[in-house]
Amino acid sequence: MQKTDLLTEFNHITDDTILTIAIYKASQKIKALGLTDEKEIVDLYTKYLRKYHHQYPNAGYAGGFDEWALSETEERSFSYGNGACMRVGGIAVLFDDLDDVITYAYYSALPSHSHAEGIKGAVCTAVIYWMLSRNASKNDVIRYLEKHYPNDGSYKIHAHTQIADLVAMNRVNPWSTVSVISQTSLVEAVINFMESDSLESCIRNSYRYLCDRDTIAAISAPMAAIFYNDLQVQGFDGEEMAKKYFNDKLLSDIET
C-alpha cells in the first residue's frame, strides 16, 4: 500500500512551530541575560509568545490562546490544553542542568497555561526530551511518566501499551481521541514515540488520532528525532524541510 505523502505543496507551518520558536528565542535571551527573577522571566516568555502570535496571526492557534495573546493584560490564562507541551523543545536544547530544564519549562507554561496540568505537561515533556538527549531508553521514559505524570488514576501506561489500549482507557476527557488537553496529549505522544522506529514513522503514527494531529506530532516527533538521531522525512533532512516551509525571518530565528 502506498504511503500518504507527508510533504506536499499544501503543507504549512502551524502554531506549534511558531510558538516553539518563540519559547526558544525567549529562552535564549533569558539564558544570555542570566535572569533568575520569576516575574522577569515570565514577562519575557509572555512578550515573546505574544510577539510571535502577532507576527503570524493565522497559524491556527486555539481560541483561548488567541484571546489571551490579544488581550495585552498581565492576567495569566488558566489553561490545561496541550499548547504548553508542544513548545518546550528549545528549553531542553539550551539548558544542560535538569533543574534548569524543569524551572524554565515551568516558567514557560505560566503565561498561557497556568493550570497545574498545563504546567505538569510542559515540565514532563521537556524532561523527556532532556532524558532522551542523554541516552535514556524508551522504558526509562515510561518509568518517568508513570512516576511523575499521574492524573486521577485513569491512566495505565506501560511499556507494552498499544494504541487499542490507549483508546480504551477511561480518560478525564470522555471524547477519547478527540482531546486537546495536556493530560491526554502527552500520553498519546509518548505512545506514538514508543511504537515508532524512526522520525517519519513517529509522525505517521499521529494520523491515527481523530483530533489535533499536528500537536500530537509536534510533541512526539522531537522524542523520535533525538532518540534515533534522525531528521529524515521522505528523504528530506531537517534543514531542507525548514527551507521548504519557513520564511526567511523564521529561518534566521532558528539559525541564531
N, C-alpha and C positions, 0 to 999 in steps of 0.2 A: 504493500500500500504506500502510495506517495505521501510524504510528509508535507504538512502545511508549510508554506514559505513564510518564515518569520520576518524577513527583511524585504519590504516592498516599497513602492512609491507612496503608499498610503500611510506608512508609519510616521509617527511624530512623537516627540518627547512629551511627557505629561508632568503634572505637578510633582510626581515622585522625584524626577530628575532635577527639576528646578529647585525644590526645597532641600534636596540632598546637597546641591552645590551651595545653597545659601548657608546651611549649617556648617559646611566645610570651610567656607570663606570666613564666617564669623569665628569659628574655632581657631583658624589660622591667626586671626587678629588677637584673639584672647590669649593665645599662647605667646605671640610676639610681644604683647604688652605686659605679660605676666600678671594678668588680672586675677584677683582672689576674692574680691567682694561680690557677694551673691547678686546684689541689685545691679551692679555694673555689668556683670556677666549676662544676667537675664535680659537687661535692657539692650545689650548688644545683639543677643540672639533675636530679640523682638525686632530690632531695627533691620536686621538682615532678612528675616522672614518676610517682613512687610515690603522691604525694598525689592526683593525678587518677585514677590507677588505682583507688585505694581508694574514692574518691568515686563512681566509675562502673565498678563491677567486672564488669558484664555487657555490655560494649560489643564483645565479640568479639576480644579480644586473642589473640595466638599463645600456644601453651602455654609456650614458652620465656620469653616476656616475663612471662606470669603468674607463673611460678616465680621469676623474678628479682625482680619487684616485691614479691612476698610474702615474700621471704627476709629483707629488712631487714638484709642484710650489706653491707659495703663492697666486696665482690668484684664485679668487672665481668663482664658476660656477653659471651662471645666470639662474638657472632652476626654473620653476614653476610646476614641477612634484609633485606627491603626496608623495615622499620619505621623505620630512621633516615632514609631518603629522604623519606618521606611527611610528616614532621612539621616540616620546616625552613623553611616559608614565612615565618613571622614573623621569622626572622633576616634574611632578605633585605629585609623591610619596615623593620625597626628600625635597621639599620646602613647608613650611606651608603658607607663605605670598603670596598673589596673585600677588603682584608686582614682587616678585622674580620669580614666575612661568612664568609670561609674559616676564620678562627680559631674563631669561635663555633659554626659548623656542625660543625667537628671536635670541639670540646668536647661538643657536644650528643649526639654519637654514642657517646662513650666509656662512659657508664654501662651501656648495654644492647646496644651494637653495636660492640664494640671491635676486631673483626676488621678487617684492612686494607680489605677490600672493603666492609664496612659503613660505615666512615669515609669511604672514597672516594665512595661513593654519596651520602652526606649532603652532602659538600662540593660535589660536582659539581651536585647538584640545586639547592642554594642559590645557587651561582654562576650557573646558567642563569636562575633567577628574577631575580637581580640584573641580569644582562645584558639580559634582555627588558624590565625596567623602565627601561632606559636605551637603548631603541630598537634593540636588536640584531635582526638578521634571522633567519629560520629557518636560512639557510645558516651564519650566524655560530654558531648553537647546534651545528649538525652539526660544523663545524670544531673547535669547542671540545671536543666529545665525542670526536672522533677523536683529538685530541691528548692529552687528559687522562684518558680513560676506557678505555685499552686493558686487556684482561684477559690471555688466553693466546693471542691471535691468532685466536680463533674468530669474533670479531665483525667483520663487514664492513658498516659503516654509512655510507651516502652519501645525499646529498640526494634521489636518485631511488629510494631503498629503498621497496619496497611490502610490504604485510603478508605476501604469499606468500613473499617473500624472507626475511622475518623468521622465519616458521615453519620454513623450510627450513634455517636456519642450524645449524651444528654447535655446540651450546651446551655450557657447563660442566655444566648440568643436562640429562640426556638426556630428561627428560619434556617438553621443548619448552615449550609454552604453559601448562603447569601449574606453573610455578615461582614461588616466593615469594622468591627470592634477589635481592639487590641488583643483581648483575651482569646479570640478565635483565630485571628490572622497570624499571630506569631506561631501558634501550634500548626496551622496549615503550612506555613512557610518552612518550618523545621521538617515536617514530614515530606514536603517537596524535596528538600535537600537530602533527607535520609534515603529516599527512593531514587535518587539520581545517580548517574555515573559520569556526568560531565556538566559543564555550564549549560550547554544547549539543552540537554535532557531535563535539567532542573527548570529551565524556563518553560519548556514544553509541558511539564507537569502542571503548570498553573492553568492550563486550558481546561482541566477537569473541574475547576471550580465554577460556580454559577455567578459569581459577583466579584468585582474589584480584582480581576486577574492581574492587572498591571501592578498593583501594590503588593499582592502576594509574591509576584515575580521579583519586584524590587527589593523585598525583604530577603527572599531566599537566594536570589542569584549571587549576591556577594559571598554567601556561605560557600556555594559551589566554586565560585571563581577563586577564592582563597584556598579552599581545601584541595582542589585539583590543579591549582596553579594554571588555570585555563581561562583565557579570554576569547576563545573562538566560538563564533556562532555562524554556521553555514559558510565556513571558510574565511570569514572576516574576523580580524582581531579587534580589540577594544578601541585602538586609535583610529582604525579605518571606520568603525561604526560611529565614533564621535564626530569625525569629519563629515560623515554622510548625513547626520541628523542634527548636529549642533550648529548654531550660528557662530560667527567669529568671536563675539563677546563671550559666549559660554566656553568656547574652546580656550580663549585666553584665561578665563577664570580658573579652569582646571589645570592649566599648564603653569600657573604662577602661584 
